Amino acid sequence: MNRREYLGSMAALGIISATPSLAIVQSQSIMKRIIPSTGEKLPVVGVGTWQTFDVDESDRERIPLKTVLQQLIKQDGSVIDSSPMYGRSERVVGDLSTELGINNKLFMATKVWTSGREAGIRQMNTSMSLMKRDKMDLMQIHNLVDWQTHYKTLRQWKDEGKIRYIGITHYVDSAHDQVERIIKNNPIDFIQINYSIVNRHAETGVLNTAQERGVATIINQPFGGGGLFGKVRGKDVPQWAKEFGCESWGCFFLKYLLANPAVTCVIPGTSKLQHMIDNLSAGVGGLPSDQQRQQMIALIDG
């Protein structure tokens, strides 16, 4: 069954609705961007697992997440981001991706979130075991916790082939200056930072520095922690946004970010197939121009 047949059958069964976003996702594969340190291409929309994948073993909890992962792969996406901080998420990602036979198709990212060299090594080995991986695509130092200690380990692990890429992360504006200093003085493949249409602090420095230094960027909190949807509740997506393929507010918010050439990938979290389709539609078709981005800001700020 190809992607179009799969989505059509899901709509026919009532598992997802036959929305314009579905038609957009059916039309073509998601765009990809270069990871500067290697030239590898990465799909621009992935999925985060904070809260959404922290579930029990029941079918009621896990089957919807399976459909999310299936949709990610069927649209030629691959990026999934987790952390030991996210409860059972790493185990759920490992279990479901293995059951679906797609573990080796995912670009898996997780994090080290502890202090001390040996504690970090134990935690990272546990994460790799839970996610069913002998080699992790991207290991990140979560919120810069004891970053200098873990950075040494990650350099060694990369040399040994245990991980492919090294990253650092944070989720607040006040950490952006430190992230900038680190990537100016250390070889780093990825940063993961907060950025949204209502929180544009990253545009003032850290994203530009990452682009100049050849560092890939993953964006967390692309929906402003979820508050963005409250600002537009009951409102229709403007007609002019359809010029660059927006049929949903989720797509609207993500396309604003992806129109910034310094952004490599966005990772909105979701446990719902319809939301995954909307998110993926942001990576298909056109992107807003600089003028249109200003129009988007004016609309949301207003």
VMD Tcl script that draws the C-alpha trace (Angstrom):
set ca {
  {0.00 0.00 0.00}
  {1.46 3.36 -0.99}
  {1.12 6.59 1.00}
  {-1.97 7.82 -0.87}
  {-3.77 4.48 -0.50}
  {-2.87 4.29 3.20}
  {-4.16 7.77 4.00}
  {-7.25 7.25 1.90}
  {-8.10 4.04 3.75}
  {-7.54 5.72 7.14}
  {-9.94 8.49 6.13}
  {-12.50 6.00 4.86}
  {-12.41 4.15 8.16}
  {-12.95 7.38 10.05}
  {-9.57 7.16 11.80}
  {-8.68 10.54 10.33}
  {-10.84 13.11 8.62}
  {-10.53 13.89 4.93}
  {-9.21 17.43 5.45}
  {-7.27 19.71 3.09}
  {-4.14 18.93 5.13}
  {-4.55 15.28 4.20}
  {-4.67 16.18 0.51}
  {-1.51 18.29 0.91}
  {0.36 15.49 2.68}
  {-0.72 13.04 -0.02}
  {0.67 15.25 -2.75}
  {4.43 15.01 -2.19}
  {7.23 14.07 0.17}
  {8.40 16.29 2.99}
  {11.27 18.67 2.23}
  {14.74 18.02 3.67}
  {17.62 20.21 4.78}
  {21.33 19.63 5.06}
  {23.09 18.78 8.32}
  {26.09 21.08 7.82}
  {28.71 18.89 9.53}
  {28.15 15.96 7.13}
  {25.88 17.01 4.26}
  {23.30 14.40 5.24}
  {19.72 15.48 4.49}
  {17.20 15.59 7.33}
  {13.40 15.90 7.03}
  {12.29 19.30 8.31}
  {9.40 18.07 10.48}
  {9.78 15.44 13.17}
  {8.02 14.60 16.40}
  {8.82 15.30 20.04}
  {7.86 12.88 22.81}
  {7.64 15.07 25.93}
  {4.41 13.95 27.72}
  {2.81 12.58 24.54}
  {4.78 9.30 24.52}
  {4.89 8.85 28.30}
  {2.15 6.21 28.31}
  {1.44 2.76 29.73}
  {1.36 -0.53 27.80}
  {-2.36 -0.54 27.01}
  {-3.55 -0.63 23.40}
  {-5.73 2.39 24.16}
  {-2.60 4.44 24.86}
  {-0.21 2.93 22.36}
  {-2.19 2.34 19.18}
  {-2.66 6.10 18.48}
  {1.09 6.55 18.86}
  {1.69 3.76 16.36}
  {-0.39 5.63 13.79}
  {1.65 8.79 14.47}
  {4.91 6.92 13.81}
  {3.49 5.21 10.73}
  {2.43 8.56 9.32}
  {5.85 10.06 10.01}
  {7.55 7.31 8.01}
  {4.96 7.21 5.21}
  {5.54 10.91 4.61}
  {9.32 10.27 4.45}
  {9.88 11.84 7.86}
  {12.22 10.27 10.37}
  {13.19 12.54 13.29}
  {12.00 11.57 16.76}
  {13.35 13.22 19.89}
  {13.23 11.91 23.46}
  {15.01 12.09 26.82}
  {15.36 10.19 30.11}
  {13.49 13.18 31.55}
  {10.39 12.20 29.57}
  {9.24 9.30 31.76}
  {8.47 6.18 29.72}
  {8.90 7.87 26.34}
  {12.22 6.28 25.37}
  {10.88 2.78 26.09}
  {7.66 3.48 24.18}
  {9.59 4.77 21.15}
  {11.79 1.68 21.19}
  {8.90 -0.74 21.63}
  {6.58 0.74 19.03}
  {9.22 1.36 16.37}
  {10.42 -2.21 16.75}
  {6.89 -3.65 16.60}
  {6.25 -1.63 13.44}
  {9.56 -2.67 11.88}
  {10.66 0.95 11.40}
  {13.29 1.40 14.10}
  {16.12 1.55 11.58}
  {14.20 4.11 9.48}
  {14.01 6.66 12.28}
  {16.54 9.37 13.00}
  {16.59 8.85 16.76}
  {17.65 11.60 19.13}
  {17.81 11.45 22.89}
  {19.69 13.15 25.70}
  {21.90 12.79 28.74}
  {20.38 14.47 31.79}
  {22.50 13.90 34.87}
  {25.78 14.96 36.47}
  {29.06 13.06 36.46}
  {30.88 11.03 33.84}
  {29.94 7.53 35.02}
  {26.34 8.48 35.73}
  {26.12 9.96 32.24}
  {27.53 6.83 30.64}
  {25.08 4.61 32.55}
  {22.15 6.81 31.59}
  {23.07 6.96 27.92}
  {23.57 3.20 27.73}
  {20.15 2.72 29.31}
  {18.59 5.12 26.81}
  {20.10 3.24 23.88}
  {18.85 -0.05 25.28}
  {15.32 1.31 25.79}
  {15.24 2.74 22.27}
  {16.58 -0.54 20.87}
  {19.69 1.03 19.36}
  {23.34 -0.02 19.24}
  {24.15 3.34 17.65}
  {22.27 6.56 18.43}
  {21.84 9.08 15.64}
  {21.99 12.11 17.91}
  {22.94 12.30 21.60}
  {22.31 15.68 23.19}
  {23.29 17.22 26.51}
  {19.91 18.10 28.01}
  {19.61 21.70 29.19}
  {23.44 21.91 29.32}
  {23.53 19.87 32.56}
  {27.23 19.17 33.34}
  {27.88 19.77 29.65}
  {31.67 19.90 29.79}
  {31.86 16.45 31.38}
  {29.42 14.83 28.97}
  {30.91 16.58 25.96}
  {34.19 14.71 26.49}
  {32.33 11.40 26.60}
  {30.34 12.23 23.50}
  {33.48 13.16 21.57}
  {34.92 9.75 22.46}
  {31.68 7.94 21.60}
  {31.49 9.68 18.25}
  {35.06 8.67 17.45}
  {34.19 5.09 18.41}
  {31.06 5.09 16.24}
  {28.61 4.70 19.11}
  {26.81 7.93 18.20}
  {26.63 9.82 14.91}
  {26.07 13.38 16.07}
  {26.62 15.50 19.20}
  {24.11 18.10 20.35}
  {23.26 20.49 23.16}
  {19.79 21.65 24.16}
  {17.85 24.19 26.14}
  {14.30 25.50 26.30}
  {14.53 29.06 27.68}
  {15.68 32.33 26.12}
  {18.13 33.04 28.94}
  {20.27 30.06 27.87}
  {20.71 31.20 24.26}
  {23.85 33.23 25.00}
  {25.53 30.23 26.62}
  {24.54 28.00 23.71}
  {26.14 30.55 21.38}
  {29.37 30.60 23.37}
  {29.60 26.82 23.34}
  {29.16 26.42 19.60}
  {31.65 29.19 18.93}
  {34.33 27.31 20.85}
  {33.51 23.60 20.43}
  {32.69 21.31 17.49}
  {28.95 20.67 17.88}
  {26.70 19.10 15.24}
  {23.29 20.18 16.56}
  {21.65 22.60 18.91}
  {18.06 22.26 20.08}
  {16.38 25.47 21.26}
  {12.98 27.05 21.84}
  {11.52 29.22 19.07}
  {8.02 30.15 17.94}
  {6.19 32.91 16.11}
  {5.36 34.52 19.48}
  {8.80 33.93 21.00}
  {11.32 35.12 18.44}
  {14.27 35.66 20.78}
  {16.29 33.00 18.93}
  {16.24 35.21 15.83}
  {18.34 37.84 17.58}
  {21.52 35.78 17.84}
  {21.72 32.05 18.41}
  {20.13 30.95 15.12}
  {22.41 33.25 13.13}
  {25.46 31.97 15.00}
  {24.46 28.37 14.37}
  {24.08 29.06 10.66}
  {27.45 30.81 10.52}
  {29.17 27.98 12.41}
  {27.59 25.20 10.38}
  {25.48 23.80 13.23}
  {22.12 22.15 12.55}
  {19.15 23.37 14.58}
  {16.19 21.51 16.05}
  {13.33 23.63 17.32}
  {11.39 22.74 20.46}
  {8.25 24.49 21.71}
  {7.32 25.54 18.14}
  {3.75 26.15 19.28}
  {4.81 28.30 22.21}
  {4.06 25.54 24.70}
  {0.58 25.12 23.19}
  {-0.59 28.64 23.97}
  {-0.56 29.68 20.32}
  {-3.73 27.78 19.56}
  {-5.62 29.70 22.21}
  {-4.84 32.93 20.36}
  {-6.55 31.70 17.20}
  {-9.37 29.60 18.65}
  {-12.52 30.06 16.61}
  {-10.69 31.87 13.81}
  {-10.07 30.65 10.28}
  {-6.64 30.47 8.70}
  {-6.41 33.59 6.50}
  {-6.94 33.11 2.79}
  {-3.55 34.64 1.95}
  {-1.81 31.86 3.94}
  {-3.09 29.35 1.43}
  {-0.72 30.89 -1.10}
  {2.04 28.93 0.64}
  {-0.03 25.84 1.41}
  {-1.50 26.50 4.88}
  {-4.82 24.85 5.62}
  {-4.41 24.65 9.41}
  {-3.04 26.82 12.19}
  {-0.47 24.16 13.09}
  {0.89 24.34 9.56}
  {0.81 28.16 9.73}
  {2.91 28.29 12.91}
  {5.45 25.73 11.64}
  {5.87 27.27 8.20}
  {6.80 30.56 9.85}
  {9.73 28.76 11.51}
  {10.73 26.70 8.49}
  {10.90 29.85 6.35}
  {13.95 30.77 8.45}
  {16.88 29.13 6.59}
  {18.73 28.63 9.87}
  {16.10 26.11 11.02}
  {16.86 22.49 10.18}
  {13.96 20.65 11.82}
  {10.95 21.34 14.05}
  {9.72 18.73 16.53}
  {6.18 19.45 17.75}
  {4.92 16.77 20.11}
  {1.68 14.97 19.39}
  {-0.16 11.74 20.10}
  {-2.87 12.33 17.48}
  {-2.69 11.26 13.85}
  {-4.63 14.27 12.57}
  {-2.18 16.62 14.28}
  {0.75 14.67 12.81}
  {-0.75 15.15 9.34}
  {-1.18 18.88 9.96}
  {2.39 19.17 11.23}
  {3.82 17.30 8.27}
  {1.90 19.51 5.84}
  {4.19 22.36 6.94}
  {7.08 20.53 5.30}
  {5.31 20.20 1.95}
  {4.91 22.86 -0.72}
  {5.89 26.50 -0.46}
  {7.11 28.65 2.40}
  {6.20 32.26 3.22}
  {8.36 35.08 1.88}
  {9.98 37.60 4.23}
  {7.08 39.95 3.58}
  {4.54 37.23 4.30}
  {6.36 36.33 7.52}
  {5.94 39.91 8.69}
  {2.26 39.65 7.82}
  {2.05 36.45 9.90}
  {3.68 38.18 12.88}
  {1.33 41.15 12.62}
  {-1.68 38.82 12.56}
  {-0.64 36.79 15.61}
  {0.72 39.71 17.65}
  {-2.48 41.57 16.96}
}
mol new
graphics top color blue
foreach p $ca { graphics top sphere $p radius 0.5 }
foreach p [lrange $ca 0 end-1] q [lrange $ca 1 end] { graphics top cylinder $p $q radius 0.2 }
display resetview
